[in-house]
Amino acid sequence: MASHSFFTPLFGLSLAACAMFSQTSHAAPEPKSVREYYELRTYTLKAEKLPLLDEYLSKALLPALGRLGIGPIGVFSESMEADKLGVTVLTVFQSPGQPLTLAAQLAGDVTYQAAAREYLATLAADPVYERIESSILGAISGMPSLINPDASKPRMLNLRVYESHNERAAAKKLEMFNLGELAIFRRTGLTPVFFGEALAGTRMPNLTYMLVFDDDEARKAAWATFRADPEWIALKAKPEYADKEIVSKVTNRILTPRPYSGL
């Protein structure tokens, strides 16, 4: 079973990766203009272990992060193969330094340690989860801060990852969103929650973003409107923005908020 420390992978980052965390945005179309940072963490587990993970996240981890002024935090689930589930935790940081001291802060938080006792006491023969996949993202200049969806009503989250074959191609996809595609998204009903470029993690380089919809019917309708939009058709027709030149793989995930999710 992997270590219980929420941000242990970060302590292995190179100095170059840490330096990337200090980049700031030069454009601020949203009310908040300071660039945010995100950790996107997905637990893979058997369905029978979901209650224990829910208990840990809702009663131990999220309250501890709240005491540290970290958040908002979203928790979402999705079905996987066989009897497995994915539980994704999206944590919003206001500064690049916050993740680096988090493990030590949690280790010294007696309230957290007490609330997490059952989760932390699980044995290797019967782990809570099978694997954790984690990525650190920096908000893009076109959307330097997250927009929290209305958590008081039913909603569906659409998480998408655009992988590129090299850094030049990835930068071109970022440019495409910053200069035009993001505005078209908003106009056609593809409501963004966050957009982030991967600074550390798996499947790099990539651009990861999340959209929110009322339901699956609304999601399908918005994507159909977007695909038929004349401005989008003209933008993607530019040779430098052709998908075959700058995007090597797209992963599309549908997420459902857990009852205690802050997003």
Sequence and secondary structure as in RCSB ss.txt:
>XXXX:A:sequence
MASHSFFTPLFGLSLAACAMFSQTSHAAPEPKSVREYYELRTYTLKAEKLPLLDEYLSKALLPALGRLGIGPIGV
FSESMEADKLGVTVLTVFQSPGQPLTLAAQLAGDVTYQAAAREYLATLAADPVYERIESSILGAISGMPSLINPD
ASKPRMLNLRVYESHNERAAAKKLEMFNLGELAIFRRTGLTPVFFGEALAGTRMPNLTYMLVFDDDEARKAAWAT
FRADPEWIALKAKPEYADKEIVSKVTNRILTPRPYSGL
>XXXX:A:secstr
     TTGGGGG  HHHHHHTT   S   SS  S  EEEEEEEEEEGGGHHHHHHHIIIIIHHHHHHTT   EEE
EEEE STTEEEEEEEEEESSTTGGGGHHHHHHT HHHHHHTHHHHT  TTS S SEEEEEEEEE TTS S     
TTS  EEEEEEEE SSHHHHHHHHHHIIIIIHHHHHHTT EEEEEEEEEESSS SEEEEEEEESSHHHHHHHHHH
HHT HHHHHHHTSGGG HHHH SEEEEEEEEE TT   
